[in-house]
Amino acid sequence: MTIFKDRKKIAREYKERLEKLTASKEPKTFRGPKKKRDKNLTI
């Protein structure tokens, strides 16, 4: 029973994370430029 409960908790957390990502599209746009800046710094 504990395994099923843990799976349910993980499923809830996963769904919440997906909802946050879909709801907040702004962070995704900010992540793009940051990755490019990191590449420039490494070069």
HTML snippet that shows the backbone in 3Dmol.js (N, CA, C, O; Angstrom):
<script src="https://3Dmol.org/build/3Dmol-min.js"></script>
<div id="view" style="width:600px;height:400px;position:relative"></div>
<script>
const pdb = `
ATOM      1  N   MET A   1       0.835  -1.206   0.000  1.00  0.00           N
ATOM      2  CA  MET A   1       0.000   0.000   0.000  1.00  0.00           C
ATOM      3  C   MET A   1       0.870   1.257   0.000  1.00  0.00           C
ATOM      4  O   MET A   1       0.536   2.241  -0.660  1.00  0.00           O
ATOM      5  N   THR A   2       1.959   1.230   0.720  1.00  0.00           N
ATOM      6  CA  THR A   2       2.815   2.421   0.793  1.00  0.00           C
ATOM      7  C   THR A   2       3.356   2.762  -0.591  1.00  0.00           C
ATOM      8  O   THR A   2       3.495   3.937  -0.929  1.00  0.00           O
ATOM      9  N   ILE A   3       3.660   1.753  -1.386  1.00  0.00           N
ATOM     10  CA  ILE A   3       4.205   2.007  -2.728  1.00  0.00           C
ATOM     11  C   ILE A   3       3.177   2.780  -3.556  1.00  0.00           C
ATOM     12  O   ILE A   3       3.522   3.745  -4.238  1.00  0.00           O
ATOM     13  N   PHE A   4       1.918   2.352  -3.492  1.00  0.00           N
ATOM     14  CA  PHE A   4       0.880   3.028  -4.267  1.00  0.00           C
ATOM     15  C   PHE A   4       0.710   4.472  -3.799  1.00  0.00           C
ATOM     16  O   PHE A   4       0.548   5.381  -4.613  1.00  0.00           O
ATOM     17  N   LYS A   5       0.747   4.674  -2.482  1.00  0.00           N
ATOM     18  CA  LYS A   5       0.616   6.032  -1.940  1.00  0.00           C
ATOM     19  C   LYS A   5       1.763   6.904  -2.443  1.00  0.00           C
ATOM     20  O   LYS A   5       1.549   8.047  -2.847  1.00  0.00           O
ATOM     21  N   ASP A   6       2.974   6.366  -2.418  1.00  0.00           N
ATOM     22  CA  ASP A   6       4.137   7.126  -2.891  1.00  0.00           C
ATOM     23  C   ASP A   6       3.959   7.474  -4.361  1.00  0.00           C
ATOM     24  O   ASP A   6       4.263   8.590  -4.783  1.00  0.00           O
ATOM     25  N   ARG A   7       3.465   6.513  -5.141  1.00  0.00           N
ATOM     26  CA  ARG A   7       3.261   6.769  -6.573  1.00  0.00           C
ATOM     27  C   ARG A   7       2.252   7.881  -6.776  1.00  0.00           C
ATOM     28  O   ARG A   7       2.420   8.729  -7.652  1.00  0.00           O
ATOM     29  N   LYS A   8       1.196   7.877  -5.960  1.00  0.00           N
ATOM     30  CA  LYS A   8       0.179   8.930  -6.066  1.00  0.00           C
ATOM     31  C   LYS A   8       0.796  10.287  -5.750  1.00  0.00           C
ATOM     32  O   LYS A   8       0.531  11.269  -6.443  1.00  0.00           O
ATOM     33  N   LYS A   9       1.612  10.343  -4.709  1.00  0.00           N
ATOM     34  CA  LYS A   9       2.265  11.605  -4.333  1.00  0.00           C
ATOM     35  C   LYS A   9       3.162  12.090  -5.464  1.00  0.00           C
ATOM     36  O   LYS A   9       3.150  13.272  -5.809  1.00  0.00           O
ATOM     37  N   ILE A  10       3.942  11.176  -6.041  1.00  0.00           N
ATOM     38  CA  ILE A  10       4.849  11.546  -7.138  1.00  0.00           C
ATOM     39  C   ILE A  10       4.030  12.057  -8.318  1.00  0.00           C
ATOM     40  O   ILE A  10       4.398  13.044  -8.953  1.00  0.00           O
ATOM     41  N   ALA A  11       2.917  11.381  -8.609  1.00  0.00           N
ATOM     42  CA  ALA A  11       2.059  11.789  -9.725  1.00  0.00           C
ATOM     43  C   ALA A  11       1.527  13.197  -9.489  1.00  0.00           C
ATOM     44  O   ALA A  11       1.501  14.021 -10.404  1.00  0.00           O
ATOM     45  N   ARG A  12       1.101  13.470  -8.252  1.00  0.00           N
ATOM     46  CA  ARG A  12       0.586  14.812  -7.936  1.00  0.00           C
ATOM     47  C   ARG A  12       1.673  15.858  -8.133  1.00  0.00           C
ATOM     48  O   ARG A  12       1.432  16.890  -8.760  1.00  0.00           O
ATOM     49  N   GLU A  13       2.867  15.605  -7.607  1.00  0.00           N
ATOM     50  CA  GLU A  13       3.970  16.561  -7.740  1.00  0.00           C
ATOM     51  C   GLU A  13       4.312  16.774  -9.211  1.00  0.00           C
ATOM     52  O   GLU A  13       4.560  17.900  -9.640  1.00  0.00           O
ATOM     53  N   TYR A  14       4.323  15.683  -9.981  1.00  0.00           N
ATOM     54  CA  TYR A  14       4.653  15.787 -11.406  1.00  0.00           C
ATOM     55  C   TYR A  14       3.626  16.642 -12.130  1.00  0.00           C
ATOM     56  O   TYR A  14       3.978  17.490 -12.951  1.00  0.00           O
ATOM     57  N   LYS A  15       2.335  16.410 -11.818  1.00  0.00           N
ATOM     58  CA  LYS A  15       1.269  17.194 -12.457  1.00  0.00           C
ATOM     59  C   LYS A  15       1.402  18.665 -12.083  1.00  0.00           C
ATOM     60  O   LYS A  15       1.261  19.545 -12.932  1.00  0.00           O
ATOM     61  N   GLU A  16       1.676  18.929 -10.796  1.00  0.00           N
ATOM     62  CA  GLU A  16       1.817  20.317 -10.344  1.00  0.00           C
ATOM     63  C   GLU A  16       2.975  20.997 -11.072  1.00  0.00           C
ATOM     64  O   GLU A  16       2.866  22.154 -11.478  1.00  0.00           O
ATOM     65  N   ARG A  17       4.087  20.270 -11.236  1.00  0.00           N
ATOM     66  CA  ARG A  17       5.241  20.851 -11.932  1.00  0.00           C
ATOM     67  C   ARG A  17       4.879  21.169 -13.371  1.00  0.00           C
ATOM     68  O   ARG A  17       5.238  22.230 -13.883  1.00  0.00           O
ATOM     69  N   LEU A  18       4.164  20.250 -14.035  1.00  0.00           N
ATOM     70  CA  LEU A  18       3.770  20.477 -15.427  1.00  0.00           C
ATOM     71  C   LEU A  18       2.861  21.700 -15.508  1.00  0.00           C
ATOM     72  O   LEU A  18       3.025  22.539 -16.393  1.00  0.00           O
ATOM     73  N   GLU A  19       1.899  21.804 -14.582  1.00  0.00           N
ATOM     74  CA  GLU A  19       0.981  22.944 -14.572  1.00  0.00           C
ATOM     75  C   GLU A  19       1.752  24.245 -14.390  1.00  0.00           C
ATOM     76  O   GLU A  19       1.461  25.236 -15.058  1.00  0.00           O
ATOM     77  N   LYS A  20       2.729  24.249 -13.493  1.00  0.00           N
ATOM     78  CA  LYS A  20       3.525  25.462 -13.260  1.00  0.00           C
ATOM     79  C   LYS A  20       4.283  25.849 -14.524  1.00  0.00           C
ATOM     80  O   LYS A  20       4.348  27.027 -14.877  1.00  0.00           O
ATOM     81  N   LEU A  21       4.859  24.857 -15.208  1.00  0.00           N
ATOM     82  CA  LEU A  21       5.625  25.138 -16.424  1.00  0.00           C
ATOM     83  C   LEU A  21       4.702  25.697 -17.507  1.00  0.00           C
ATOM     84  O   LEU A  21       5.050  26.662 -18.187  1.00  0.00           O
ATOM     85  N   THR A  22       3.521  25.086 -17.664  1.00  0.00           N
ATOM     86  CA  THR A  22       2.591  25.538 -18.697  1.00  0.00           C
ATOM     87  C   THR A  22       2.029  26.909 -18.341  1.00  0.00           C
ATOM     88  O   THR A  22       1.852  27.755 -19.217  1.00  0.00           O
ATOM     89  N   ALA A  23       1.746  27.135 -17.047  1.00  0.00           N
ATOM     90  CA  ALA A  23       1.176  28.409 -16.610  1.00  0.00           C
ATOM     91  C   ALA A  23       2.195  29.531 -16.766  1.00  0.00           C
ATOM     92  O   ALA A  23       1.863  30.615 -17.246  1.00  0.00           O
ATOM     93  N   SER A  24       3.437  29.268 -16.360  1.00  0.00           N
ATOM     94  CA  SER A  24       4.476  30.306 -16.423  1.00  0.00           C
ATOM     95  C   SER A  24       5.361  30.068 -17.645  1.00  0.00           C
ATOM     96  O   SER A  24       6.363  29.356 -17.573  1.00  0.00           O
ATOM     97  N   LYS A  25       4.976  30.673 -18.760  1.00  0.00           N
ATOM     98  CA  LYS A  25       5.776  30.534 -19.984  1.00  0.00           C
ATOM     99  C   LYS A  25       6.906  31.565 -20.008  1.00  0.00           C
ATOM    100  O   LYS A  25       7.847  31.441 -20.791  1.00  0.00           O
ATOM    101  N   GLU A  26       6.811  32.578 -19.152  1.00  0.00           N
ATOM    102  CA  GLU A  26       7.836  33.628 -19.108  1.00  0.00           C
ATOM    103  C   GLU A  26       9.213  33.079 -18.735  1.00  0.00           C
ATOM    104  O   GLU A  26      10.197  33.431 -19.385  1.00  0.00           O
ATOM    105  N   PRO A  27       9.318  32.225 -17.709  1.00  0.00           N
ATOM    106  CA  PRO A  27      10.634  31.674 -17.340  1.00  0.00           C
ATOM    107  C   PRO A  27      11.308  30.963 -18.507  1.00  0.00           C
ATOM    108  O   PRO A  27      12.531  31.014 -18.635  1.00  0.00           O
ATOM    109  N   LYS A  28      10.527  30.297 -19.362  1.00  0.00           N
ATOM    110  CA  LYS A  28      11.106  29.585 -20.507  1.00  0.00           C
ATOM    111  C   LYS A  28      11.808  30.579 -21.432  1.00  0.00           C
ATOM    112  O   LYS A  28      12.901  30.301 -21.925  1.00  0.00           O
ATOM    113  N   THR A  29      11.188  31.732 -21.669  1.00  0.00           N
ATOM    114  CA  THR A  29      11.786  32.726 -22.558  1.00  0.00           C
ATOM    115  C   THR A  29      13.085  33.250 -21.942  1.00  0.00           C
ATOM    116  O   THR A  29      14.049  33.522 -22.658  1.00  0.00           O
ATOM    117  N   PHE A  30      13.110  33.391 -20.604  1.00  0.00           N
ATOM    118  CA  PHE A  30      14.324  33.880 -19.937  1.00  0.00           C
ATOM    119  C   PHE A  30      15.420  32.816 -19.957  1.00  0.00           C
ATOM    120  O   PHE A  30      16.604  33.143 -20.032  1.00  0.00           O
ATOM    121  N   ARG A  31      15.023  31.540 -19.891  1.00  0.00           N
ATOM    122  CA  ARG A  31      16.010  30.459 -19.874  1.00  0.00           C
ATOM    123  C   ARG A  31      16.795  30.422 -21.175  1.00  0.00           C
ATOM    124  O   ARG A  31      17.993  30.139 -21.155  1.00  0.00           O
ATOM    125  N   GLY A  32      16.151  30.701 -22.310  1.00  0.00           N
ATOM    126  CA  GLY A  32      16.831  30.643 -23.607  1.00  0.00           C
ATOM    127  C   GLY A  32      18.064  31.533 -23.638  1.00  0.00           C
ATOM    128  O   GLY A  32      19.168  31.036 -23.858  1.00  0.00           O
ATOM    129  N   PRO A  33      17.904  32.849 -23.420  1.00  0.00           N
ATOM    130  CA  PRO A  33      19.043  33.778 -23.447  1.00  0.00           C
ATOM    131  C   PRO A  33      20.127  33.387 -22.454  1.00  0.00           C
ATOM    132  O   PRO A  33      21.312  33.516 -22.757  1.00  0.00           O
ATOM    133  N   LYS A  34      19.744  32.910 -21.272  1.00  0.00           N
ATOM    134  CA  LYS A  34      20.741  32.532 -20.259  1.00  0.00           C
ATOM    135  C   LYS A  34      21.634  31.425 -20.803  1.00  0.00           C
ATOM    136  O   LYS A  34      22.850  31.458 -20.611  1.00  0.00           O
ATOM    137  N   LYS A  35      21.038  30.443 -21.483  1.00  0.00           N
ATOM    138  CA  LYS A  35      21.832  29.344 -22.042  1.00  0.00           C
ATOM    139  C   LYS A  35      22.815  29.892 -23.073  1.00  0.00           C
ATOM    140  O   LYS A  35      23.975  29.483 -23.107  1.00  0.00           O
ATOM    141  N   LYS A  36      22.349  30.819 -23.915  1.00  0.00           N
ATOM    142  CA  LYS A  36      23.229  31.408 -24.937  1.00  0.00           C
ATOM    143  C   LYS A  36      24.389  32.148 -24.266  1.00  0.00           C
ATOM    144  O   LYS A  36      25.532  32.049 -24.711  1.00  0.00           O
ATOM    145  N   ARG A  37      24.093  32.884 -23.203  1.00  0.00           N
ATOM    146  CA  ARG A  37      25.149  33.627 -22.488  1.00  0.00           C
ATOM    147  C   ARG A  37      26.177  32.656 -21.927  1.00  0.00           C
ATOM    148  O   ARG A  37      27.379  32.913 -21.997  1.00  0.00           O
ATOM    149  N   ASP A  38      25.711  31.535 -21.369  1.00  0.00           N
ATOM    150  CA  ASP A  38      26.641  30.539 -20.813  1.00  0.00           C
ATOM    151  C   ASP A  38      27.567  30.035 -21.912  1.00  0.00           C
ATOM    152  O   ASP A  38      28.768  29.881 -21.690  1.00  0.00           O
ATOM    153  N   LYS A  39      27.012  29.776 -23.105  1.00  0.00           N
ATOM    154  CA  LYS A  39      27.834  29.286 -24.219  1.00  0.00           C
ATOM    155  C   LYS A  39      28.903  30.323 -24.570  1.00  0.00           C
ATOM    156  O   LYS A  39      30.058  29.974 -24.813  1.00  0.00           O
ATOM    157  N   ASN A  40      28.509  31.598 -24.593  1.00  0.00           N
ATOM    158  CA  ASN A  40      29.472  32.651 -24.923  1.00  0.00           C
ATOM    159  C   ASN A  40      30.581  32.707 -23.870  1.00  0.00           C
ATOM    160  O   ASN A  40      31.747  32.919 -24.204  1.00  0.00           O
ATOM    161  N   LEU A  41      30.222  32.520 -22.617  1.00  0.00           N
ATOM    162  CA  LEU A  41      31.228  32.576 -21.547  1.00  0.00           C
ATOM    163  C   LEU A  41      32.206  31.411 -21.677  1.00  0.00           C
ATOM    164  O   LEU A  41      33.404  31.573 -21.443  1.00  0.00           O
ATOM    165  N   THR A  42      31.695  30.234 -22.052  1.00  0.00           N
ATOM    166  CA  THR A  42      32.567  29.059 -22.147  1.00  0.00           C
ATOM    167  C   THR A  42      33.546  29.217 -23.307  1.00  0.00           C
ATOM    168  O   THR A  42      34.680  28.744 -23.222  1.00  0.00           O
ATOM    169  N   ILE A  43      33.130  29.870 -24.381  1.00  0.00           N
ATOM    170  CA  ILE A  43      33.989  29.979 -25.575  1.00  0.00           C
ATOM    171  C   ILE A  43      35.187  30.886 -25.329  1.00  0.00           C
ATOM    172  O   ILE A  43      36.006  31.085 -26.227  1.00  0.00           O
TER     173      ILE A  43
END
`;
const viewer = $3Dmol.createViewer("view");
viewer.addModel(pdb, "pdb");
viewer.setStyle({}, {cartoon: {color: "spectrum"}});
viewer.zoomTo();
viewer.render();
</script>
